[in-house]
């Protein structure tokens, strides 16, 4: 039974993969003259819901919700998707800590579609009931809250929460016992570490600062990355060339956006094999990430057109599609 | 009625039971798993119902083969006619052995065919125009169930009672 528990879910995902955007559809979207035309184009493809007057954000949010809805309906065990929901959960934590410390209350800054809603998170932080948070969050939440309260330094608070999020993602990946998810979690942490190293190098941060911001992961060595960052941008690229992120080194030299694009493309490339899996959770993860990637790409194109970017500037940021 | 004297018919009946049991279990598992996949596809696209139903049914044939062999055996040993044949232990064992191919191959091939049917349903989900090709892959597994049926059928028929 355990080997076949994803049969229904995978078949449903297979049927849904047909409606994912291919590279050709993205080209068509890119050919639209204005953002309005682009939005109309995706609406014709079935994006958004039946209500007539949806703006871009509403359409994209609706699509994100649809993707998670499918997974919630089909997946026999949602815990394997923790790696994907933790960033939102930790975002809620960060937002709640800041909202409580600055005594503001705006529920629009929270994500609704995660296990602890914005309102609940606000209550937990206000009443300092950190034990109500999941184990992996409690200590980091308390530390970040105290730090922000006593030092007023938003960056220190962010680092504390972000590092805890990365560690939780890696742990969740390991706990899932699914190689695909473990690999995804490890790559997510590694890429976050690389981005931190690049930014820290540019802003001249110390080794201690980097150590407090980076989380351990299997595919790169944090210590070596820190040493490379202290030595300069070229050293980071040189170190990356020794790892499985060698292609990223090239992209990093080009521009930060090229690097982000490379990271997403690499993930899509790894996931493509999941299109031929039939009995594992892989295709579900593949679909979910493919949808996120698709929504991100449509957002990039539409906002690019809204702000009058040239087609070339938009194209540079377009991700490879899953199908 | 002594047990040793009746052992022959017991063994022969056991053969018929094995053929129906194992081939039936295999088919139930195979059709069940393919049915899960078929449900997944129909949830999203009900127009593919007929196509996925045909593929779902492919692993069901082993159960029918088992039934056929079981039926022939029952009629051979006289259980169906109401007049029990006088069967020696040797003949009983022979009939039991004759039933084994469809029992074992039926069980395993139906499960394998079920898994292949799931994959084939995936093809129909993405490329409905490739239905013919998709159906061929699980149908290949059928070959071995038919070979086993053939041997069981010939063997049960050939044993003199």
Interface residues (C-beta under 8 A of the other chain):
Chain A: X4 X7 X8 X9 X10 X11 X12 X13 X14 X15 X16 X17 X18 X74 X278 X279
Chain B: X33 X36 X37 X38 X39 X40 X41 X43 X44 X45 X48 X115 X118 X119 X121 X122 X125 X126
